[in-house]
Amino acid sequence: MEKFGLGIAFSILLIACGSNAENNVTETAVSSQEEIEEGIVQPVEEVIVKKNTELEEVIEKEELPEGEEVIEPVKKLSKKIVEKPIETEEVKTEVIKEPQTGIPAIVKASHDNWNSLTKQYVTADGKVNYKAMKANLNQITLYLSHLNQTPPKDDWSKNEKLAYWINLYNASTVYLIATNYPTTSITKLSGGKPWDKKFVKSGGKVYSLNQIENDIVRPRFKDPRIHAALNCAAVSCPKMMNSAFLPEALNKQLDQQCYAWINDRNRNEVGPNNLKISKIFEWYGEDFKAGGGIIKFVGKYSRTKIMISSDAKISYKEYNW
């Protein structure tokens, strides 16, 4: 009976609390409505409408072309975004087309490898360390293989072509000696005719040293200075340059070789009335005629202050192979 009485009392208490809460909510709602009516608080709907109105006023104040809608810039931006991937795809296609074989196309020959070898194993006075060259035969082979794969093209400059053929000739000569080292003379190789041996490759074709000199370099370039640059591995030959011939420095290098050759008394003796000079001038006399002849050529590169007579007597030194 006591428990039953407690339950009734508890229920009455809950009903009273609920009634007070409802009264509070109602009072708050009424209070808010009164504030709205008095102008203290604006209704939510009015605030939103006002903000939209202000935004429209700002947009109307913008200077837009006649008849153009506000949404137009968005359309333009969208158009650009669509076009961009198309441009990128076209560029990518061009890049993919280039290396389809997996091997990058080599346009022009590089002489860096030969330049490094000659700087290390050729002295300033032209002496070649053939023993060291033989130890680095794989590097010479690699360079010659590179030249074989990069033969001169029509769009190469004259200097690029000439530097290519001179370096190919000299590197091939060193290769021939190094593969047969030790040997006392190049004339001991290939039955005494090493310059007629076809072993020099360029563009898949095979040449002899004589073919490079007499069928390519001399007739195509008509420059007598090449005789100071092509090295035949003989004692009387103009000294080997201790660097590769480079297109950008070729004219200067050819002149330097000529100065060194003409002023080397072991190879040329220059006097005012007598010239005792290299046998090369006798063998290739025709090449010097275009520049005014042998005497003028020698006089140009002689560092002596002697004036050489145009009637100077010319004789030739015995060639030491």
Secondary structure as the mmCIF struct_conf table of DSSP 4:
data_model
#
loop_
_struct_conf.conf_type_id
_struct_conf.id
_struct_conf.beg_label_comp_id
_struct_conf.beg_label_asym_id
_struct_conf.beg_label_seq_id
_struct_conf.end_label_comp_id
_struct_conf.end_label_asym_id
_struct_conf.end_label_seq_id
HELX_RH_AL_P HELX_RH_AL_P1 GLU A 2 GLU A 38
TURN_TY1_P TURN_TY1_P1 GLY A 39 GLY A 39
BEND BEND1 ILE A 40 VAL A 41
HELX_RH_AL_P HELX_RH_AL_P2 VAL A 44 LYS A 61
BEND BEND2 GLU A 62 GLU A 62
TURN_TY1_P TURN_TY1_P2 GLU A 66 GLY A 67
TURN_TY1_P TURN_TY1_P3 VAL A 70 ILE A 71
HELX_RH_AL_P HELX_RH_AL_P3 GLU A 72 LYS A 97
TURN_TY1_P TURN_TY1_P4 GLU A 98 THR A 101
BEND BEND3 GLY A 102 ILE A 103
HELX_LH_PP_P HELX_LH_PP_P1 PRO A 104 ILE A 106
BEND BEND4 LYS A 108 LYS A 108
HELX_RH_AL_P HELX_RH_AL_P4 ASP A 112 TYR A 121
STRN STRN1 VAL A 122 VAL A 122
TURN_TY1_P TURN_TY1_P5 ALA A 124 ASP A 125
STRN STRN2 VAL A 128 VAL A 128
HELX_RH_AL_P HELX_RH_AL_P5 TYR A 130 ALA A 135
TURN_TY1_P TURN_TY1_P6 ASN A 136 ASN A 136
HELX_RH_AL_P HELX_RH_AL_P6 LEU A 137 GLN A 149
BEND BEND5 THR A 150 THR A 150
TURN_TY1_P TURN_TY1_P7 ASP A 154 ASP A 155
BEND BEND6 TRP A 156 TRP A 156
HELX_RH_AL_P HELX_RH_AL_P7 LYS A 158 THR A 179
TURN_TY1_P TURN_TY1_P8 ASN A 180 ASN A 180
BEND BEND7 PRO A 182 PRO A 182
BEND BEND8 THR A 184 THR A 184
HELX_RH_3T_P HELX_RH_3T_P1 ILE A 186 LYS A 188
BEND BEND9 LEU A 189 LEU A 189
HELX_RH_3T_P HELX_RH_3T_P2 SER A 190 GLY A 192
HELX_RH_3T_P HELX_RH_3T_P3 PRO A 194 ASP A 196
STRN STRN3 LYS A 198 SER A 202
TURN_TY1_P TURN_TY1_P9 GLY A 203 GLY A 204
STRN STRN4 LYS A 205 SER A 208
HELX_RH_AL_P HELX_RH_AL_P8 LEU A 209 GLN A 211
HELX_RH_PI_P HELX_RH_PI_P1 ILE A 212 VAL A 217
HELX_RH_AL_P HELX_RH_AL_P9 ARG A 218 PHE A 221
HELX_RH_3T_P HELX_RH_3T_P4 PRO A 224 ALA A 228
TURN_TY1_P TURN_TY1_P10 ALA A 229 ALA A 229
BEND BEND10 ALA A 233 ALA A 233
TURN_TY1_P TURN_TY1_P11 VAL A 235 SER A 236
BEND BEND11 CYS A 237 CYS A 237
HELX_LH_PP_P HELX_LH_PP_P2 PRO A 238 MET A 241
BEND BEND12 ASN A 242 SER A 243
HELX_RH_3T_P HELX_RH_3T_P5 PRO A 247 ALA A 249
HELX_RH_AL_P HELX_RH_AL_P10 LEU A 250 ILE A 262
TURN_TY1_P TURN_TY1_P12 ASN A 263 ASN A 263
TURN_TY1_P TURN_TY1_P13 ARG A 265 ARG A 267
STRN STRN5 GLU A 269 VAL A 270
BEND BEND13 PRO A 272 ASN A 273
STRN STRN6 ASN A 274 ILE A 277
HELX_RH_AL_P HELX_RH_AL_P11 LYS A 279 TRP A 283
TURN_TY1_P TURN_TY1_P14 TYR A 284 TYR A 284
HELX_RH_3T_P HELX_RH_3T_P6 GLY A 285 PHE A 288
TURN_TY1_P TURN_TY1_P15 LYS A 289 GLY A 292
HELX_RH_AL_P HELX_RH_AL_P12 ILE A 294 TYR A 301
BEND BEND14 THR A 304 THR A 304
HELX_LH_PP_P HELX_LH_PP_P3 ILE A 306 SER A 309
TURN_TY1_P TURN_TY1_P16 SER A 310 ASP A 311
STRN STRN7 LYS A 313 TYR A 316
HELX_LH_PP_P HELX_LH_PP_P4 LYS A 317 TYR A 319
#
